[in-house]
Amino acid sequence: MPPRYAKKVDSNQAEIVKQLRSMPGVEVEVDHHDIFVGRCGKNYWFEIKDPGEVGRNGKVRESALKPSQKRLKETWPGHYSIVWSLDQILEEIGITLCSFAE
């Protein structure tokens, strides 16, 4: 069996996971292309990219995507999204920061 190497974790992932885990009713599992988020009985699969991999057009550069990520983005029947910020995740799971301040 070939040796396993630590996978590259994008620089913003740890802080995003920390913030999500601090929110009531949100569960996070890591190491699944990058994170699974559960909320209100629904599961969300997110690939987190470093903001430096985002082009001027506001999209992740194609060169930053692995073939498996491109395939998942095109064919996965459930939720799968490639993001680079906490705000993007919150929008997709239906949370606004104002809802925590109320």
N, C-alpha and C positions, 0 to 999 in steps of 0.2 A: 504494500500500500504506500503510495507516495506521501511525503510529509505534508502536513497541513500548514498553511501560512495564515497569519492574521489578515483578515480582509481590511481593506482601506475604509476608514470611517471618515466621512466628510467633516470638516472643521465645525460646522454648525449643528451637527446632529445631537451632540450631548446636551446642548442648551435647549434645543427644541424638545427633546425627550423629557428633560427636567421640568420645563414649563407645562407640558401636557400632563405629566404625572401629578402636578400640583393642583389640577383642576378636578373638582368633584364630579364623579360619574364618568370619568375618562380612564380607560385602561390602556396600557402600552406594552407591547412585546417587541423586543429588538431582534436583529439578526435575520430578518426575513425580507431581504431586498428592500428596504432597510428596516421599516417598522410596520407593525400592525397596530391599529388604533381601534378600540371598541367603545361605542357610545350608544346608549338607548337601544340595545339589541341589534345593532348593525356593526359590521366590520369594514374597516377601511385599510387598504394596503398602500403604503407610500414609499417611494424611492426618494431619498433626500440627496440632493446635489448641492455642492458648494456654490455659493452665489457667483464665484468667479467663472463658473462654467455656463453662465447665462449671457447670451449675446445682447446686443443693443436692441434687438427686436423683442426682448422680454421672454425669450424662449431658451430652453437648454440647448446648447450646441449639439448637433448630431454627433460630432466627434466625441462628446462626453458620454454618449450612451453605448452600453454594451449590446451586442446582438440579442441577448436574452431579455434585456429591458425593452428594446424596440419591439420584440415579439410579444411580450406581455402587454405593452401599451396598445398594440393592435388587436390582440386576440383574447385577452382575459375577459371572461364574461361577468365577473364581479367588479368591484371598485379597485382600480389600480391607477395611481397618479404619480407623476414625477414633479416634485416641488423643491423649493429652496428656502421657504420661510414658514414660520409658525402661522402667520396670518393666512397663508394659502390653505394650510391644514384646517385651521379653525373655520374658514369659510366652507370648506368641503364637508366638514362634519356638523355644520349648522350651529356654530357657537360664535357669538360676538362678544368682545371683551366688555361691552357695556352690560351684558347680562350678568357678569360677575360683580359689577359695581353696584347693582341694584339691591 
